[in-house]
Amino acid sequence: MSEAYALHVLQQENIRLKDENRLLQEQLTQLRYAISALSLIDKSLNTITPETDVLALINQILAAALQAVGAESGSLLLLDEETDELVFVDVIGSQKAELLGYRMPANQGIVGAALSKRAPLLVPDVRQDPRWYSQVDDSFGHETRSIMCVPVMDDGRVLGAIEVINKQGNLPFNREDLEILRLVARLSSLALAKAEEVTRDEG
C-alpha cells in the first residue's frame, strides 16, 4: 500500500467518523429535548381539570415523540366504540388538514393489527406487509414507507392508538424508537383516563 493511498484511506475514515459523530450528537439533542418535554407533560397530568384541553396536551406529547424518533408525521387515533371505527383526532404533519376527523375500520391495517394484539408494531416497509391498509395513502396522495404503532390503553381497555410515519432521512425505525413511542402512548392513556375521571367526578 502506497503512502499516498494510506493517507487517502485515513482521510476518508476521518470524514466518516466526523459524520457519524455529528449524527449521534443530533440524535442526542433530539432525545434530550423529548425527555425534557415529556417530563414536563408527565408533571402536568396531575393538574388536569374539566377546563384542561386534553387534546392540546396530547399534541404536545405527540410532538415530543416525533422529535425524539425523527419521524415525519404522527397521529393519535381514538376508538369510536359505537361504530367500531378509529378516528384521527390529532395529526402532526403535512396531511393534518385531510386526516383530522378521518375514519377507518378499527380492524384494518397495521394499526388494527396492533389493537387486535394489544401490542406495539414496527413495520420497516409497509409495502411488504399484507396487513397494510393503503386506502389512506390512496385517498390523500401520501407515501407511507415505514410505520410504528402502539395501542393506547387504560387498564386493559383499548382507547385508540398512536402511530408515527416515515423516519427522516429514509432511515428505519428501531427498537429504541419503539420504546419511546410506548412511553408516549402510556402518557397519552394517563391523560385521557384522568380527563374522563375528572369529567365523571364533576358530573
C-alpha positions in Angstrom: 0.0 0.0 0.0 1.5 3.3 -1.0 1.8 6.2 1.4 -0.5 8.4 -0.6 -3.2 5.7 -0.7 -2.8 5.0 3.0 -3.3 8.8 3.7 -6.4 8.8 1.4 -7.9 5.9 3.4 -7.2 7.7 6.7 -8.8 10.9 5.4 -11.9 9.1 4.3 -12.2 7.3 7.6 -11.8 10.6 9.4 -14.6 12.1 7.4 -16.8 9.1 8.1 -16.2 9.3 11.8 -16.9 13.0 11.9 -20.2 12.4 10.0 -21.1 9.6 12.4 -20.3 11.8 15.4 -22.4 14.6 14.1 -25.4 12.3 13.6 -25.0 10.9 17.1 -24.9 14.5 18.5 -28.1 15.4 16.6 -29.8 12.3 17.9 -28.7 13.0 21.5 -30.0 16.6 21.2 -33.4 15.3 19.9 -33.6 12.8 22.7 -32.8 15.3 25.4 -35.4 17.7 24.1 -38.0 14.9 24.1 -37.2 13.7 27.6 -37.4 17.3 28.9 -40.8 17.8 27.1 -42.2 14.5 28.2 -41.1 15.1 31.8 -42.9 18.4 31.9 -46.0 16.8 30.4 -45.9 14.0 33.0 -45.9 16.5 35.8 -48.9 18.3 34.3 -51.0 15.1 34.3 -51.8 15.7 38.0 -53.2 19.1 37.3 -55.9 18.1 34.8 -59.2 19.8 35.4 -62.5 19.9 33.5 -61.1 23.0 31.7 -57.9 21.3 30.6 -57.6 20.9 26.8 -56.5 17.3 26.9 -56.1 17.0 23.1 -53.7 20.0 23.3 -51.8 18.2 26.0 -51.6 15.0 23.9 -50.5 17.1 20.9 -47.5 18.2 23.0 -46.8 14.6 23.9 -47.0 13.6 20.2 -44.8 16.5 19.1 -42.1 15.5 21.6 -42.3 11.9 20.4 -41.8 12.9 16.7 -38.8 15.0 17.7 -37.3 12.1 19.7 -37.7 9.4 17.0 -37.1 11.8 14.0 -40.4 10.9 12.3 -42.0 13.0 9.5 -45.6 12.7 10.9 -47.7 11.1 13.6 -51.3 10.7 14.6 -53.5 9.9 17.6 -56.5 7.7 16.6 -59.3 7.2 19.1 -61.7 4.3 19.1 -65.4 5.1 18.4 -66.9 2.1 20.2 -70.4 2.7 18.7 -69.2 2.4 15.1 -66.0 0.3 15.7 -64.0 2.9 13.8 -60.7 4.6 14.5 -60.9 8.4 14.2 -57.9 10.6 13.6 -58.3 13.2 16.4 -54.7 14.7 16.3 -52.3 14.8 13.4 -48.9 16.3 13.1 -47.5 16.6 9.6 -48.4 17.7 6.1 -51.6 15.6 5.9 -53.2 17.2 9.0 -56.0 19.1 7.2 -57.0 16.0 5.3 -56.7 13.4 8.1 -58.3 15.2 11.0 -61.7 13.5 11.6 -61.0 10.8 9.0 -62.4 7.4 10.0 -61.2 3.9 9.2 -62.3 0.4 10.3 -60.8 -0.5 13.7 -59.9 -3.9 12.5 -58.0 -2.8 9.4 -54.4 -2.1 8.6 -51.3 -2.2 10.8 -53.0 -0.1 13.4 -55.8 -2.6 13.5 -53.4 -5.4 14.0 -51.7 -3.6 16.9 -55.1 -3.1 18.6 -56.0 -6.7 18.0 -52.8 -7.9 19.5 -52.8 -5.2 22.1 -49.1 -4.9 21.3 -46.8 -2.4 19.5 -45.8 -3.0 15.9 -42.8 -1.8 14.0 -43.0 -2.2 10.2 -39.9 -1.1 8.3 -41.6 -1.4 4.8 -45.4 -1.3 4.7 -45.4 -2.3 1.0 -44.1 -5.7 2.1 -46.7 -6.2 4.9 -50.0 -7.8 3.9 -51.7 -6.0 6.8 -51.1 -2.6 5.2 -54.2 -0.5 4.7 -53.4 1.6 1.7 -56.7 3.5 1.4 -55.4 6.5 3.5 -52.4 6.9 1.2 -54.5 6.4 -1.9 -57.1 8.9 -0.8 -54.7 11.7 0.1 -51.7 11.1 -2.2 -49.4 10.4 0.7 -46.5 7.9 0.6 -46.0 5.8 3.8 -42.8 3.9 3.8 -42.4 2.8 7.4 -44.6 2.9 10.4 -44.7 2.4 14.2 -47.9 1.9 16.0 -48.7 1.5 19.7 -52.1 0.9 21.3 -53.3 3.5 23.8 -54.9 1.5 26.6 -56.4 2.1 30.1 -56.5 -0.9 32.4 -57.0 -3.3 29.5 -59.5 -1.1 27.7 -58.5 0.0 24.2 -58.8 3.8 23.8 -57.1 4.0 20.5 -53.6 4.1 19.1 -50.6 6.4 18.3 -48.8 5.9 15.0 -45.7 7.6 13.5 -44.8 7.5 9.9 -41.5 7.6 7.9 -38.3 8.2 9.8 -36.5 11.2 8.4 -33.6 10.6 6.1 -35.1 7.3 4.8 -33.7 5.6 7.9 -35.5 2.7 9.5 -37.2 3.0 12.9 -35.6 0.9 15.6 -36.4 -0.8 18.9 -35.3 2.3 20.8 -37.7 4.4 18.8 -40.5 1.9 19.6 -39.8 2.1 23.4 -40.1 5.9 23.2 -43.4 5.6 21.5 -44.6 3.1 24.1 -43.9 5.7 26.8 -45.8 8.3 24.7 -48.8 6.0 24.4 -48.7 5.5 28.2 -48.6 9.2 28.9 -51.5 9.7 26.4 -53.6 7.0 28.1 -53.0 8.5 31.5 -54.1 11.9 30.2 -57.2 10.6 28.6 -58.1 8.4 31.7 -57.5 11.4 34.0 -59.7 13.6 31.9 -62.5 11.0 31.9 -62.2 10.7 35.7 -62.3 14.4 36.3 -65.3 14.8 34.0 -67.1 11.9 35.7 -66.5 13.3 39.2 -67.7 16.8 38.1 -70.9 15.2 36.7 
